[in-house]
């Protein structure tokens, strides 16, 4: 969803007088609440999926939209788009209802030979009525959200977001512990994540008594995390949500890619962006687009063979960049 926000910026630039509304899955609405360029935020409740879909179709038909842009590639959003009553519709050809679209764009995931960022893919959908320029993702933390994390910004700090929903996309906690021990003692370390990440973050925190390590897992909503990430010396992330929070705030980032590869199109976009991955051609990598609950080969070399000193060297580069 974060990587869809460039469309808001671009449509507003080309059509500054139009009403822009946005549909999100329930649970993600906090990221766009208070967005200065949006009027209405619609929510699809997957727990009441079919009722929610019907209510959205009725709401959209009442609005009589000139254009609906659908970046989702699955049937639920396709049927909403098809029955919306909009004058024009646009989206990817992989949606099963794309045959009803006014503008249908070919969708492909890249590989090691072909690269296109997800943002670029998304912007292709509106290229016919804007242009081919690239636009960065952007979120808008409120003044209150900025103030809520101001207390953590009184020192030089980094953030580490050590977890991922998928095991094979998550740099092992033992490796994060090794990195922490190598970092300078005068840098504060904030650990970020969801409530479910708290146990891993506590293990990392308790593994070292010489650094100031603060576990914020489950304590900061996403936009507050974004506000904190923005002013860090560096943000360490996996191929996961916090990576895109860094892109949306143009924050310095070091992204560790384990089983997945940046060429899929989900790499960092910040001015200072570094990617760390195995430095040789591992036969089984990538093993999938989204990762797995365990390594299919049983060795997890795509993570275990990454030397943490490479992550430390990115920190040294980031310090110079900040200066």
TANORKA-V208469 format. One record per run of one state. SS is the DSSP state (2 for helix, 1 for strand, 0 for the rest). FROM is the first residue (numbers start at 1). LEN is the number of residues. If there is no record, write none. Layout:
ss=SS from=FROM len=LEN
ss=SS from=FROM len=LEN
This chain:
ss=0 from=1 len=1
ss=2 from=2 len=13
ss=0 from=15 len=7
ss=1 from=22 len=4
ss=0 from=26 len=3
ss=2 from=29 len=3
ss=0 from=32 len=9
ss=1 from=41 len=4
ss=0 from=45 len=1
ss=2 from=46 len=18
ss=0 from=64 len=3
ss=1 from=67 len=4
ss=0 from=71 len=4
ss=2 from=75 len=8
ss=0 from=83 len=5
ss=1 from=88 len=5
ss=0 from=93 len=5
ss=2 from=98 len=3
ss=0 from=101 len=2
ss=1 from=103 len=3
ss=0 from=106 len=12
ss=2 from=118 len=7
ss=0 from=125 len=2
ss=2 from=127 len=3
ss=0 from=130 len=13
ss=2 from=143 len=6
ss=0 from=149 len=1
ss=2 from=150 len=4
ss=0 from=154 len=3
ss=1 from=157 len=4
ss=0 from=161 len=6
ss=2 from=167 len=3
ss=0 from=170 len=3
ss=2 from=173 len=10
ss=0 from=183 len=5
ss=1 from=188 len=4
ss=0 from=192 len=3
ss=2 from=195 len=12
ss=0 from=207 len=6
ss=1 from=213 len=3
ss=0 from=216 len=6
ss=2 from=222 len=9
ss=0 from=231 len=3
ss=1 from=234 len=5
ss=0 from=239 len=2
ss=2 from=241 len=8
ss=0 from=249 len=4
ss=1 from=253 len=4
ss=0 from=257 len=5
ss=2 from=262 len=3
ss=0 from=265 len=8
ss=1 from=273 len=4
ss=0 from=277 len=24
ss=2 from=301 len=4
ss=0 from=305 len=3
ss=2 from=308 len=15
ss=0 from=323 len=1
